[in-house]
Amino acid sequence: MKFRINPLASDILISIYVIATLFLRFKYENITNVTPMLSIVMGVCFVVIIWVLIKLKVLNPNWFGLLNSKKVKP
């Protein structure tokens, strides 16, 4: 049995995660002397974590209903 999070909760968790990681990156980069390459690597690592969770179907984003994949047949 796989652990799955419903679409609305997934959207909210992804939004919170993106905002928190951006805040932490900006705060960390402001305090320490971080090169642009290290900043890019940190950003890619944060994105890969979310991407893996979506690919494993733990997170099931609905993108707040913006991308409707269900087509209505006439």
CHARMM-style PDB file with segment names, atoms N, HN, CA, C and O in Angstrom:
ATOM      1  N   MET     1       0.846  -1.174   0.000  1.00  0.00      PROA
ATOM      2  CA  MET     1       0.000   0.000   0.000  1.00  0.00      PROA
ATOM      3  C   MET     1       0.894   1.241   0.000  1.00  0.00      PROA
ATOM      4  O   MET     1       1.729   1.431   0.884  1.00  0.00      PROA
ATOM      5  N   LYS     2       0.694   2.067  -1.007  1.00  0.00      PROA
ATOM      6  HN  LYS     2       0.016   1.913  -1.725  1.00  0.00      PROA
ATOM      7  CA  LYS     2       1.491   3.281  -1.107  1.00  0.00      PROA
ATOM      8  C   LYS     2       0.848   4.407  -0.304  1.00  0.00      PROA
ATOM      9  O   LYS     2      -0.373   4.487  -0.171  1.00  0.00      PROA
ATOM     10  N   PHE     3       1.697   5.261   0.216  1.00  0.00      PROA
ATOM     11  HN  PHE     3       2.689   5.196   0.108  1.00  0.00      PROA
ATOM     12  CA  PHE     3       1.229   6.446   0.925  1.00  0.00      PROA
ATOM     13  C   PHE     3       0.965   7.542  -0.097  1.00  0.00      PROA
ATOM     14  O   PHE     3       1.880   7.955  -0.809  1.00  0.00      PROA
ATOM     15  N   ARG     4      -0.270   8.017  -0.177  1.00  0.00      PROA
ATOM     16  HN  ARG     4      -1.013   7.681   0.401  1.00  0.00      PROA
ATOM     17  CA  ARG     4      -0.641   9.062  -1.129  1.00  0.00      PROA
ATOM     18  C   ARG     4      -1.311  10.211  -0.396  1.00  0.00      PROA
ATOM     19  O   ARG     4      -2.055  10.019   0.567  1.00  0.00      PROA
ATOM     20  N   ILE     5      -1.027  11.393  -0.874  1.00  0.00      PROA
ATOM     21  HN  ILE     5      -0.423  11.549  -1.656  1.00  0.00      PROA
ATOM     22  CA  ILE     5      -1.640  12.595  -0.319  1.00  0.00      PROA
ATOM     23  C   ILE     5      -2.611  13.132  -1.361  1.00  0.00      PROA
ATOM     24  O   ILE     5      -2.290  13.169  -2.549  1.00  0.00      PROA
ATOM     25  N   ASN     6      -3.791  13.547  -0.928  1.00  0.00      PROA
ATOM     26  HN  ASN     6      -4.052  13.517   0.037  1.00  0.00      PROA
ATOM     27  CA  ASN     6      -4.788  14.008  -1.889  1.00  0.00      PROA
ATOM     28  C   ASN     6      -4.314  15.277  -2.614  1.00  0.00      PROA
ATOM     29  O   ASN     6      -3.419  15.969  -2.128  1.00  0.00      PROA
ATOM     30  N   PRO     7      -4.911  15.583  -3.772  1.00  0.00      PROA
ATOM     31  CA  PRO     7      -4.411  16.679  -4.610  1.00  0.00      PROA
ATOM     32  C   PRO     7      -4.384  18.054  -3.942  1.00  0.00      PROA
ATOM     33  O   PRO     7      -3.407  18.785  -4.106  1.00  0.00      PROA
ATOM     34  N   LEU     8      -5.403  18.422  -3.211  1.00  0.00      PROA
ATOM     35  HN  LEU     8      -6.197  17.829  -3.078  1.00  0.00      PROA
ATOM     36  CA  LEU     8      -5.417  19.742  -2.578  1.00  0.00      PROA
ATOM     37  C   LEU     8      -4.331  19.857  -1.518  1.00  0.00      PROA
ATOM     38  O   LEU     8      -3.640  20.873  -1.439  1.00  0.00      PROA
ATOM     39  N   ALA     9      -4.179  18.821  -0.706  1.00  0.00      PROA
ATOM     40  HN  ALA     9      -4.740  17.996  -0.769  1.00  0.00      PROA
ATOM     41  CA  ALA     9      -3.122  18.833   0.304  1.00  0.00      PROA
ATOM     42  C   ALA     9      -1.745  18.837  -0.355  1.00  0.00      PROA
ATOM     43  O   ALA     9      -0.821  19.479   0.145  1.00  0.00      PROA
ATOM     44  N   SER    10      -1.603  18.129  -1.471  1.00  0.00      PROA
ATOM     45  HN  SER    10      -2.354  17.608  -1.877  1.00  0.00      PROA
ATOM     46  CA  SER    10      -0.332  18.133  -2.209  1.00  0.00      PROA
ATOM     47  C   SER    10      -0.007  19.529  -2.710  1.00  0.00      PROA
ATOM     48  O   SER    10       1.133  19.979  -2.601  1.00  0.00      PROA
ATOM     49  N   ASP    11      -1.001  20.217  -3.259  1.00  0.00      PROA
ATOM     50  HN  ASP    11      -1.927  19.851  -3.348  1.00  0.00      PROA
ATOM     51  CA  ASP    11      -0.780  21.580  -3.742  1.00  0.00      PROA
ATOM     52  C   ASP    11      -0.340  22.501  -2.611  1.00  0.00      PROA
ATOM     53  O   ASP    11       0.573  23.310  -2.780  1.00  0.00      PROA
ATOM     54  N   ILE    12      -0.985  22.378  -1.467  1.00  0.00      PROA
ATOM     55  HN  ILE    12      -1.727  21.722  -1.330  1.00  0.00      PROA
ATOM     56  CA  ILE    12      -0.652  23.225  -0.327  1.00  0.00      PROA
ATOM     57  C   ILE    12       0.751  22.899   0.189  1.00  0.00      PROA
ATOM     58  O   ILE    12       1.523  23.810   0.489  1.00  0.00      PROA
ATOM     59  N   LEU    13       1.086  21.614   0.294  1.00  0.00      PROA
ATOM     60  HN  LEU    13       0.459  20.874   0.050  1.00  0.00      PROA
ATOM     61  CA  LEU    13       2.419  21.225   0.764  1.00  0.00      PROA
ATOM     62  C   LEU    13       3.513  21.684  -0.193  1.00  0.00      PROA
ATOM     63  O   LEU    13       4.569  22.137   0.249  1.00  0.00      PROA
ATOM     64  N   ILE    14       3.276  21.575  -1.486  1.00  0.00      PROA
ATOM     65  HN  ILE    14       2.419  21.207  -1.845  1.00  0.00      PROA
ATOM     66  CA  ILE    14       4.266  22.018  -2.464  1.00  0.00      PROA
ATOM     67  C   ILE    14       4.448  23.530  -2.378  1.00  0.00      PROA
ATOM     68  O   ILE    14       5.575  24.019  -2.451  1.00  0.00      PROA
ATOM     69  N   SER    15       3.354  24.274  -2.223  1.00  0.00      PROA
ATOM     70  HN  SER    15       2.439  23.876  -2.163  1.00  0.00      PROA
ATOM     71  CA  SER    15       3.453  25.730  -2.108  1.00  0.00      PROA
ATOM     72  C   SER    15       4.243  26.134  -0.865  1.00  0.00      PROA
ATOM     73  O   SER    15       5.106  27.009  -0.931  1.00  0.00      PROA
ATOM     74  N   ILE    16       3.948  25.501   0.258  1.00  0.00      PROA
ATOM     75  HN  ILE    16       3.246  24.790   0.312  1.00  0.00      PROA
ATOM     76  CA  ILE    16       4.665  25.801   1.496  1.00  0.00      PROA
ATOM     77  C   ILE    16       6.137  25.437   1.351  1.00  0.00      PROA
ATOM     78  O   ILE    16       7.008  26.179   1.807  1.00  0.00      PROA
ATOM     79  N   TYR    17       6.421  24.303   0.721  1.00  0.00      PROA
ATOM     80  HN  TYR    17       5.714  23.700   0.351  1.00  0.00      PROA
ATOM     81  CA  TYR    17       7.798  23.857   0.530  1.00  0.00      PROA
ATOM     82  C   TYR    17       8.583  24.841  -0.334  1.00  0.00      PROA
ATOM     83  O   TYR    17       9.725  25.176  -0.017  1.00  0.00      PROA
ATOM     84  N   VAL    18       7.974  25.300  -1.419  1.00  0.00      PROA
ATOM     85  HN  VAL    18       7.047  25.029  -1.676  1.00  0.00      PROA
ATOM     86  CA  VAL    18       8.658  26.241  -2.311  1.00  0.00      PROA
ATOM     87  C   VAL    18       8.940  27.553  -1.599  1.00  0.00      PROA
ATOM     88  O   VAL    18      10.045  28.088  -1.701  1.00  0.00      PROA
ATOM     89  N   ILE    19       7.959  28.078  -0.881  1.00  0.00      PROA
ATOM     90  HN  ILE    19       7.062  27.644  -0.797  1.00  0.00      PROA
ATOM     91  CA  ILE    19       8.145  29.340  -0.163  1.00  0.00      PROA
ATOM     92  C   ILE    19       9.212  29.190   0.927  1.00  0.00      PROA
ATOM     93  O   ILE    19      10.062  30.065   1.088  1.00  0.00      PROA
ATOM     94  N   ALA    20       9.167  28.079   1.676  1.00  0.00      PROA
ATOM     95  HN  ALA    20       8.476  27.368   1.546  1.00  0.00      PROA
ATOM     96  CA  ALA    20      10.142  27.862   2.750  1.00  0.00      PROA
ATOM     97  C   ALA    20      11.558  27.696   2.207  1.00  0.00      PROA
ATOM     98  O   ALA    20      12.503  28.251   2.766  1.00  0.00      PROA
ATOM     99  N   THR    21      11.712  26.940   1.129  1.00  0.00      PROA
ATOM    100  HN  THR    21      10.945  26.488   0.674  1.00  0.00      PROA
ATOM    101  CA  THR    21      13.053  26.738   0.587  1.00  0.00      PROA
ATOM    102  C   THR    21      13.606  28.026  -0.016  1.00  0.00      PROA
ATOM    103  O   THR    21      14.799  28.304   0.113  1.00  0.00      PROA
ATOM    104  N   LEU    22      12.765  28.807  -0.666  1.00  0.00      PROA
ATOM    105  HN  LEU    22      11.797  28.581  -0.771  1.00  0.00      PROA
ATOM    106  CA  LEU    22      13.236  30.093  -1.181  1.00  0.00      PROA
ATOM    107  C   LEU    22      13.667  31.011  -0.041  1.00  0.00      PROA
ATOM    108  O   LEU    22      14.705  31.668  -0.126  1.00  0.00      PROA
ATOM    109  N   PHE    23      12.866  31.057   1.027  1.00  0.00      PROA
ATOM    110  HN  PHE    23      12.023  30.524   1.096  1.00  0.00      PROA
ATOM    111  CA  PHE    23      13.218  31.875   2.183  1.00  0.00      PROA
ATOM    112  C   PHE    23      14.542  31.429   2.792  1.00  0.00      PROA
ATOM    113  O   PHE    23      15.406  32.254   3.088  1.00  0.00      PROA
ATOM    114  N   LEU    24      14.698  30.108   2.980  1.00  0.00      PROA
ATOM    115  HN  LEU    24      13.996  29.437   2.740  1.00  0.00      PROA
ATOM    116  CA  LEU    24      15.942  29.600   3.565  1.00  0.00      PROA
ATOM    117  C   LEU    24      17.134  29.873   2.669  1.00  0.00      PROA
ATOM    118  O   LEU    24      18.206  30.223   3.163  1.00  0.00      PROA
ATOM    119  N   ARG    25      16.972  29.721   1.362  1.00  0.00      PROA
ATOM    120  HN  ARG    25      16.102  29.436   0.961  1.00  0.00      PROA
ATOM    121  CA  ARG    25      18.083  29.988   0.448  1.00  0.00      PROA
ATOM    122  C   ARG    25      18.485  31.452   0.493  1.00  0.00      PROA
ATOM    123  O   ARG    25      19.672  31.761   0.589  1.00  0.00      PROA
ATOM    124  N   PHE    26      17.516  32.359   0.425  1.00  0.00      PROA
ATOM    125  HN  PHE    26      16.551  32.108   0.346  1.00  0.00      PROA
ATOM    126  CA  PHE    26      17.844  33.786   0.456  1.00  0.00      PROA
ATOM    127  C   PHE    26      18.486  34.178   1.781  1.00  0.00      PROA
ATOM    128  O   PHE    26      19.441  34.954   1.807  1.00  0.00      PROA
ATOM    129  N   LYS    27      17.956  33.638   2.891  1.00  0.00      PROA
ATOM    130  HN  LYS    27      17.180  33.007   2.870  1.00  0.00      PROA
ATOM    131  CA  LYS    27      18.515  33.962   4.197  1.00  0.00      PROA
ATOM    132  C   LYS    27      19.932  33.398   4.335  1.00  0.00      PROA
ATOM    133  O   LYS    27      20.827  34.096   4.812  1.00  0.00      PROA
ATOM    134  N   TYR    28      20.144  32.164   3.932  1.00  0.00      PROA
ATOM    135  HN  TYR    28      19.417  31.597   3.544  1.00  0.00      PROA
ATOM    136  CA  TYR    28      21.458  31.528   4.015  1.00  0.00      PROA
ATOM    137  C   TYR    28      22.467  32.237   3.117  1.00  0.00      PROA
ATOM    138  O   TYR    28      23.608  32.464   3.519  1.00  0.00      PROA
ATOM    139  N   GLU    29      22.045  32.586   1.895  1.00  0.00      PROA
ATOM    140  HN  GLU    29      21.118  32.401   1.568  1.00  0.00      PROA
ATOM    141  CA  GLU    29      22.959  33.251   0.970  1.00  0.00      PROA
ATOM    142  C   GLU    29      23.295  34.662   1.422  1.00  0.00      PROA
ATOM    143  O   GLU    29      24.376  35.168   1.119  1.00  0.00      PROA
ATOM    144  N   ASN    30      22.393  35.297   2.136  1.00  0.00      PROA
ATOM    145  HN  ASN    30      21.515  34.887   2.382  1.00  0.00      PROA
ATOM    146  CA  ASN    30      22.638  36.641   2.640  1.00  0.00      PROA
ATOM    147  C   ASN    30      23.629  36.622   3.803  1.00  0.00      PROA
ATOM    148  O   ASN    30      24.451  37.528   3.938  1.00  0.00      PROA
ATOM    149  N   ILE    31      23.548  35.593   4.638  1.00  0.00      PROA
ATOM    150  HN  ILE    31      22.879  34.857   4.529  1.00  0.00      PROA
ATOM    151  CA  ILE    31      24.426  35.496   5.804  1.00  0.00      PROA
ATOM    152  C   ILE    31      25.835  35.077   5.407  1.00  0.00      PROA
ATOM    153  O   ILE    31      26.814  35.633   5.906  1.00  0.00      PROA
ATOM    154  N   THR    32      25.940  34.095   4.507  1.00  0.00      PROA
ATOM    155  HN  THR    32      25.145  33.644   4.102  1.00  0.00      PROA
ATOM    156  CA  THR    32      27.246  33.571   4.116  1.00  0.00      PROA
ATOM    157  C   THR    32      27.596  34.013   2.706  1.00  0.00      PROA
ATOM    158  O   THR    32      26.746  34.503   1.963  1.00  0.00      PROA
ATOM    159  N   ASN    33      28.840  33.836   2.356  1.00  0.00      PROA
ATOM    160  HN  ASN    33      29.531  33.439   2.960  1.00  0.00      PROA
ATOM    161  CA  ASN    33      29.306  34.181   1.021  1.00  0.00      PROA
ATOM    162  C   ASN    33      29.141  32.949   0.131  1.00  0.00      PROA
ATOM    163  O   ASN    33      29.989  32.057   0.136  1.00  0.00      PROA
ATOM    164  N   VAL    34      28.048  32.904  -0.632  1.00  0.00      PROA
ATOM    165  HN  VAL    34      27.359  33.628  -0.637  1.00  0.00      PROA
ATOM    166  CA  VAL    34      27.724  31.756  -1.466  1.00  0.00      PROA
ATOM    167  C   VAL    34      27.951  32.127  -2.926  1.00  0.00      PROA
ATOM    168  O   VAL    34      27.528  33.187  -3.387  1.00  0.00      PROA
ATOM    169  N   THR    35      28.625  31.235  -3.641  1.00  0.00      PROA
ATOM    170  HN  THR    35      28.968  30.374  -3.266  1.00  0.00      PROA
ATOM    171  CA  THR    35      28.848  31.476  -5.063  1.00  0.00      PROA
ATOM    172  C   THR    35      27.567  31.184  -5.841  1.00  0.00      PROA
ATOM    173  O   THR    35      26.715  30.428  -5.372  1.00  0.00      PROA
ATOM    174  N   PRO    36      27.427  31.777  -7.024  1.00  0.00      PROA
ATOM    175  CA  PRO    36      26.232  31.503  -7.825  1.00  0.00      PROA
ATOM    176  C   PRO    36      26.064  30.022  -8.182  1.00  0.00      PROA
ATOM    177  O   PRO    36      24.940  29.523  -8.240  1.00  0.00      PROA
ATOM    178  N   MET    37      27.167  29.325  -8.418  1.00  0.00      PROA
ATOM    179  HN  MET    37      28.080  29.730  -8.371  1.00  0.00      PROA
ATOM    180  CA  MET    37      27.074  27.905  -8.761  1.00  0.00      PROA
ATOM    181  C   MET    37      26.525  27.097  -7.593  1.00  0.00      PROA
ATOM    182  O   MET    37      25.712  26.196  -7.802  1.00  0.00      PROA
ATOM    183  N   LEU    38      26.949  27.398  -6.372  1.00  0.00      PROA
ATOM    184  HN  LEU    38      27.609  28.130  -6.202  1.00  0.00      PROA
ATOM    185  CA  LEU    38      26.429  26.703  -5.197  1.00  0.00      PROA
ATOM    186  C   LEU    38      24.942  27.003  -5.012  1.00  0.00      PROA
ATOM    187  O   LEU    38      24.175  26.124  -4.620  1.00  0.00      PROA
ATOM    188  N   SER    39      24.541  28.223  -5.291  1.00  0.00      PROA
ATOM    189  HN  SER    39      25.164  28.937  -5.610  1.00  0.00      PROA
ATOM    190  CA  SER    39      23.132  28.594  -5.197  1.00  0.00      PROA
ATOM    191  C   SER    39      22.290  27.797  -6.194  1.00  0.00      PROA
ATOM    192  O   SER    39      21.196  27.340  -5.863  1.00  0.00      PROA
ATOM    193  N   ILE    40      22.800  27.634  -7.404  1.00  0.00      PROA
ATOM    194  HN  ILE    40      23.689  28.006  -7.673  1.00  0.00      PROA
ATOM    195  CA  ILE    40      22.077  26.865  -8.420  1.00  0.00      PROA
ATOM    196  C   ILE    40      21.983  25.398  -8.021  1.00  0.00      PROA
ATOM    197  O   ILE    40      20.938  24.773  -8.200  1.00  0.00      PROA
ATOM    198  N   VAL    41      23.055  24.849  -7.488  1.00  0.00      PROA
ATOM    199  HN  VAL    41      23.904  25.357  -7.343  1.00  0.00      PROA
ATOM    200  CA  VAL    41      23.053  23.449  -7.056  1.00  0.00      PROA
ATOM    201  C   VAL    41      22.056  23.237  -5.924  1.00  0.00      PROA
ATOM    202  O   VAL    41      21.334  22.240  -5.917  1.00  0.00      PROA
ATOM    203  N   MET    42      22.005  24.162  -4.968  1.00  0.00      PROA
ATOM    204  HN  MET    42      22.591  24.973  -4.974  1.00  0.00      PROA
ATOM    205  CA  MET    42      21.036  24.053  -3.876  1.00  0.00      PROA
ATOM    206  C   MET    42      19.607  24.093  -4.416  1.00  0.00      PROA
ATOM    207  O   MET    42      18.760  23.307  -3.990  1.00  0.00      PROA
ATOM    208  N   GLY    43      19.337  24.999  -5.346  1.00  0.00      PROA
ATOM    209  HN  GLY    43      20.024  25.637  -5.692  1.00  0.00      PROA
ATOM    210  CA  GLY    43      18.011  25.096  -5.936  1.00  0.00      PROA
ATOM    211  C   GLY    43      17.618  23.837  -6.677  1.00  0.00      PROA
ATOM    212  O   GLY    43      16.478  23.386  -6.570  1.00  0.00      PROA
ATOM    213  N   VAL    44      18.544  23.261  -7.426  1.00  0.00      PROA
ATOM    214  HN  VAL    44      19.471  23.627  -7.513  1.00  0.00      PROA
ATOM    215  CA  VAL    44      18.266  22.025  -8.160  1.00  0.00      PROA
ATOM    216  C   VAL    44      17.994  20.874  -7.196  1.00  0.00      PROA
ATOM    217  O   VAL    44      17.116  20.050  -7.447  1.00  0.00      PROA
ATOM    218  N   CYS    45      18.734  20.815  -6.110  1.00  0.00      PROA
ATOM    219  HN  CYS    45      19.448  21.485  -5.907  1.00  0.00      PROA
ATOM    220  CA  CYS    45      18.504  19.763  -5.121  1.00  0.00      PROA
ATOM    221  C   CYS    45      17.105  19.870  -4.506  1.00  0.00      PROA
ATOM    222  O   CYS    45      16.426  18.859  -4.327  1.00  0.00      PROA
ATOM    223  N   PHE    46      16.680  21.081  -4.186  1.00  0.00      PROA
ATOM    224  HN  PHE    46      17.231  21.903  -4.332  1.00  0.00      PROA
ATOM    225  CA  PHE    46      15.333  21.265  -3.638  1.00  0.00      PROA
ATOM    226  C   PHE    46      14.264  20.876  -4.651  1.00  0.00      PROA
ATOM    227  O   PHE    46      13.247  20.294  -4.274  1.00  0.00      PROA
ATOM    228  N   VAL    47      14.470  21.182  -5.922  1.00  0.00      PROA
ATOM    229  HN  VAL    47      15.296  21.655  -6.228  1.00  0.00      PROA
ATOM    230  CA  VAL    47      13.497  20.829  -6.957  1.00  0.00      PROA
ATOM    231  C   VAL    47      13.471  19.318  -7.179  1.00  0.00      PROA
ATOM    232  O   VAL    47      12.405  18.746  -7.407  1.00  0.00      PROA
ATOM    233  N   VAL    48      14.624  18.671  -7.116  1.00  0.00      PROA
ATOM    234  HN  VAL    48      15.490  19.135  -6.931  1.00  0.00      PROA
ATOM    235  CA  VAL    48      14.690  17.222  -7.318  1.00  0.00      PROA
ATOM    236  C   VAL    48      13.919  16.486  -6.223  1.00  0.00      PROA
ATOM    237  O   VAL    48      13.295  15.461  -6.496  1.00  0.00      PROA
ATOM    238  N   ILE    49      13.950  16.983  -5.008  1.00  0.00      PROA
ATOM    239  HN  ILE    49      14.457  17.816  -4.786  1.00  0.00      PROA
ATOM    240  CA  ILE    49      13.205  16.346  -3.919  1.00  0.00      PROA
ATOM    241  C   ILE    49      11.713  16.331  -4.239  1.00  0.00      PROA
ATOM    242  O   ILE    49      11.063  15.295  -4.093  1.00  0.00      PROA
ATOM    243  N   ILE    50      11.165  17.458  -4.671  1.00  0.00      PROA
ATOM    244  HN  ILE    50      11.692  18.299  -4.790  1.00  0.00      PROA
ATOM    245  CA  ILE    50       9.744  17.518  -5.018  1.00  0.00      PROA
ATOM    246  C   ILE    50       9.456  16.645  -6.233  1.00  0.00      PROA
ATOM    247  O   ILE    50       8.445  15.943  -6.260  1.00  0.00      PROA
ATOM    248  N   TRP    51      10.321  16.677  -7.229  1.00  0.00      PROA
ATOM    249  HN  TRP    51      11.142  17.247  -7.207  1.00  0.00      PROA
ATOM    250  CA  TRP    51      10.129  15.900  -8.454  1.00  0.00      PROA
ATOM    251  C   TRP    51      10.068  14.403  -8.134  1.00  0.00      PROA
ATOM    252  O   TRP    51       9.230  13.687  -8.682  1.00  0.00      PROA
ATOM    253  N   VAL    52      10.953  13.930  -7.250  1.00  0.00      PROA
ATOM    254  HN  VAL    52      11.634  14.512  -6.805  1.00  0.00      PROA
ATOM    255  CA  VAL    52      10.961  12.514  -6.882  1.00  0.00      PROA
ATOM    256  C   VAL    52       9.675  12.143  -6.154  1.00  0.00      PROA
ATOM    257  O   VAL    52       9.111  11.079  -6.408  1.00  0.00      PROA
ATOM    258  N   LEU    53       9.205  12.998  -5.259  1.00  0.00      PROA
ATOM    259  HN  LEU    53       9.663  13.862  -5.052  1.00  0.00      PROA
ATOM    260  CA  LEU    53       7.962  12.705  -4.542  1.00  0.00      PROA
ATOM    261  C   LEU    53       6.762  12.661  -5.479  1.00  0.00      PROA
ATOM    262  O   LEU    53       5.838  11.878  -5.262  1.00  0.00      PROA
ATOM    263  N   ILE    54       6.766  13.496  -6.523  1.00  0.00      PROA
ATOM    264  HN  ILE    54       7.517  14.133  -6.700  1.00  0.00      PROA
ATOM    265  CA  ILE    54       5.681  13.457  -7.498  1.00  0.00      PROA
ATOM    266  C   ILE    54       5.787  12.195  -8.362  1.00  0.00      PROA
ATOM    267  O   ILE    54       4.775  11.553  -8.640  1.00  0.00      PROA
ATOM    268  N   LYS    55       6.990  11.839  -8.782  1.00  0.00      PROA
ATOM    269  HN  LYS    55       7.813  12.360  -8.556  1.00  0.00      PROA
ATOM    270  CA  LYS    55       7.184  10.637  -9.602  1.00  0.00      PROA
ATOM    271  C   LYS    55       6.842   9.362  -8.837  1.00  0.00      PROA
ATOM    272  O   LYS    55       6.341   8.405  -9.427  1.00  0.00      PROA
ATOM    273  N   LEU    56       7.107   9.338  -7.535  1.00  0.00      PROA
ATOM    274  HN  LEU    56       7.514  10.115  -7.056  1.00  0.00      PROA
ATOM    275  CA  LEU    56       6.750   8.179  -6.718  1.00  0.00      PROA
ATOM    276  C   LEU    56       5.277   8.162  -6.344  1.00  0.00      PROA
ATOM    277  O   LEU    56       4.814   7.240  -5.672  1.00  0.00      PROA
ATOM    278  N   LYS    57       4.542   9.175  -6.775  1.00  0.00      PROA
ATOM    279  HN  LYS    57       4.918   9.924  -7.320  1.00  0.00      PROA
ATOM    280  CA  LYS    57       3.101   9.324  -6.537  1.00  0.00      PROA
ATOM    281  C   LYS    57       2.759   9.485  -5.061  1.00  0.00      PROA
ATOM    282  O   LYS    57       1.654   9.152  -4.634  1.00  0.00      PROA
ATOM    283  N   VAL    58       3.719  10.001  -4.279  1.00  0.00      PROA
ATOM    284  HN  VAL    58       4.617  10.272  -4.626  1.00  0.00      PROA
ATOM    285  CA  VAL    58       3.408  10.367  -2.898  1.00  0.00      PROA
ATOM    286  C   VAL    58       2.631  11.672  -2.918  1.00  0.00      PROA
ATOM    287  O   VAL    58       1.634  11.823  -2.212  1.00  0.00      PROA
ATOM    288  N   LEU    59       3.095  12.619  -3.735  1.00  0.00      PROA
ATOM    289  HN  LEU    59       3.905  12.496  -4.309  1.00  0.00      PROA
ATOM    290  CA  LEU    59       2.368  13.867  -3.942  1.00  0.00      PROA
ATOM    291  C   LEU    59       1.602  13.767  -5.257  1.00  0.00      PROA
ATOM    292  O   LEU    59       2.145  13.308  -6.262  1.00  0.00      PROA
ATOM    293  N   ASN    60       0.361  14.190  -5.250  1.00  0.00      PROA
ATOM    294  HN  ASN    60      -0.080  14.563  -4.433  1.00  0.00      PROA
ATOM    295  CA  ASN    60      -0.485  14.158  -6.438  1.00  0.00      PROA
ATOM    296  C   ASN    60      -1.017  15.560  -6.717  1.00  0.00      PROA
ATOM    297  O   ASN    60      -2.176  15.855  -6.426  1.00  0.00      PROA
ATOM    298  N   PRO    61      -0.178  16.422  -7.279  1.00  0.00      PROA
ATOM    299  CA  PRO    61      -0.610  17.813  -7.454  1.00  0.00      PROA
ATOM    300  C   PRO    61      -1.698  17.957  -8.506  1.00  0.00      PROA
ATOM    301  O   PRO    61      -1.712  17.274  -9.530  1.00  0.00      PROA
ATOM    302  N   ASN    62      -2.599  18.867  -8.211  1.00  0.00      PROA
ATOM    303  HN  ASN    62      -2.588  19.421  -7.379  1.00  0.00      PROA
ATOM    304  CA  ASN    62      -3.678  19.214  -9.130  1.00  0.00      PROA
ATOM    305  C   ASN    62      -3.425  20.599  -9.698  1.00  0.00      PROA
ATOM    306  O   ASN    62      -4.188  21.072 -10.540  1.00  0.00      PROA
ATOM    307  N   TRP    63      -2.362  21.255  -9.249  1.00  0.00      PROA
ATOM    308  HN  TRP    63      -1.741  20.871  -8.566  1.00  0.00      PROA
ATOM    309  CA  TRP    63      -1.968  22.606  -9.651  1.00  0.00      PROA
ATOM    310  C   TRP    63      -3.130  23.574  -9.440  1.00  0.00      PROA
ATOM    311  O   TRP    63      -3.373  24.460 -10.259  1.00  0.00      PROA
ATOM    312  N   PHE    64      -3.846  23.389  -8.322  1.00  0.00      PROA
ATOM    313  HN  PHE    64      -3.648  22.669  -7.656  1.00  0.00      PROA
ATOM    314  CA  PHE    64      -4.971  24.231  -7.918  1.00  0.00      PROA
ATOM    315  C   PHE    64      -6.039  24.306  -8.991  1.00  0.00      PROA
ATOM    316  O   PHE    64      -6.727  25.319  -9.121  1.00  0.00      PROA
ATOM    317  N   GLY    65      -6.181  23.228  -9.768  1.00  0.00      PROA
ATOM    318  HN  GLY    65      -5.622  22.405  -9.662  1.00  0.00      PROA
ATOM    319  CA  GLY    65      -7.221  23.155 -10.784  1.00  0.00      PROA
ATOM    320  C   GLY    65      -6.907  23.880 -12.071  1.00  0.00      PROA
ATOM    321  O   GLY    65      -7.775  23.993 -12.937  1.00  0.00      PROA
ATOM    322  N   LEU    66      -5.688  24.376 -12.223  1.00  0.00      PROA
ATOM    323  HN  LEU    66      -4.983  24.284 -11.519  1.00  0.00      PROA
ATOM    324  CA  LEU    66      -5.331  25.122 -13.429  1.00  0.00      PROA
ATOM    325  C   LEU    66      -5.152  24.212 -14.640  1.00  0.00      PROA
ATOM    326  O   LEU    66      -5.458  24.601 -15.767  1.00  0.00      PROA
ATOM    327  N   LEU    67      -4.665  23.022 -14.407  1.00  0.00      PROA
ATOM    328  HN  LEU    67      -4.417  22.706 -13.491  1.00  0.00      PROA
ATOM    329  CA  LEU    67      -4.452  22.086 -15.502  1.00  0.00      PROA
ATOM    330  C   LEU    67      -5.435  20.930 -15.369  1.00  0.00      PROA
ATOM    331  O   LEU    67      -5.167  19.955 -14.667  1.00  0.00      PROA
ATOM    332  N   ASN    68      -6.550  21.044 -16.033  1.00  0.00      PROA
ATOM    333  HN  ASN    68      -6.767  21.836 -16.603  1.00  0.00      PROA
ATOM    334  CA  ASN    68      -7.545  19.984 -15.980  1.00  0.00      PROA
ATOM    335  C   ASN    68      -7.187  18.926 -17.016  1.00  0.00      PROA
ATOM    336  O   ASN    68      -7.225  19.191 -18.217  1.00  0.00      PROA
ATOM    337  N   SER    69      -6.844  17.742 -16.558  1.00  0.00      PROA
ATOM    338  HN  SER    69      -6.813  17.526 -15.582  1.00  0.00      PROA
ATOM    339  CA  SER    69      -6.461  16.674 -17.463  1.00  0.00      PROA
ATOM    340  C   SER    69      -7.675  15.883 -17.964  1.00  0.00      PROA
ATOM    341  O   SER    69      -7.569  15.133 -18.934  1.00  0.00      PROA
ATOM    342  N   LYS    70      -8.798  16.045 -17.320  1.00  0.00      PROA
ATOM    343  HN  LYS    70      -8.884  16.655 -16.532  1.00  0.00      PROA
ATOM    344  CA  LYS    70     -10.010  15.331 -17.737  1.00  0.00      PROA
ATOM    345  C   LYS    70     -10.679  16.108 -18.869  1.00  0.00      PROA
ATOM    346  O   LYS    70     -11.006  17.286 -18.732  1.00  0.00      PROA
ATOM    347  N   LYS    71     -10.868  15.427 -19.967  1.00  0.00      PROA
ATOM    348  HN  LYS    71     -10.602  14.470 -20.078  1.00  0.00      PROA
ATOM    349  CA  LYS    71     -11.526  16.051 -21.100  1.00  0.00      PROA
ATOM    350  C   LYS    71     -13.002  15.679 -21.096  1.00  0.00      PROA
ATOM    351  O   LYS    71     -13.364  14.520 -20.898  1.00  0.00      PROA
ATOM    352  N   VAL    72     -13.828  16.659 -21.314  1.00  0.00      PROA
ATOM    353  HN  VAL    72     -13.534  17.601 -21.476  1.00  0.00      PROA
ATOM    354  CA  VAL    72     -15.274  16.439 -21.332  1.00  0.00      PROA
ATOM    355  C   VAL    72     -15.661  16.010 -22.738  1.00  0.00      PROA
ATOM    356  O   VAL    72     -15.367  16.694 -23.718  1.00  0.00      PROA
ATOM    357  N   LYS    73     -16.327  14.866 -22.816  1.00  0.00      PROA
ATOM    358  HN  LYS    73     -16.566  14.310 -22.020  1.00  0.00      PROA
ATOM    359  CA  LYS    73     -16.773  14.371 -24.116  1.00  0.00      PROA
ATOM    360  C   LYS    73     -18.168  14.926 -24.411  1.00  0.00      PROA
ATOM    361  O   LYS    73     -19.034  14.929 -23.536  1.00  0.00      PROA
ATOM    362  N   PRO    74     -18.382  15.396 -25.642  1.00  0.00      PROA
ATOM    363  CA  PRO    74     -19.713  15.950 -25.969  1.00  0.00      PROA
ATOM    364  C   PRO    74     -20.761  14.897 -26.116  1.00  0.00      PROA
ATOM    365  OT1 PRO    74     -21.920  15.212 -26.388  1.00  0.00      PROA
TER     366      PRO     74
END
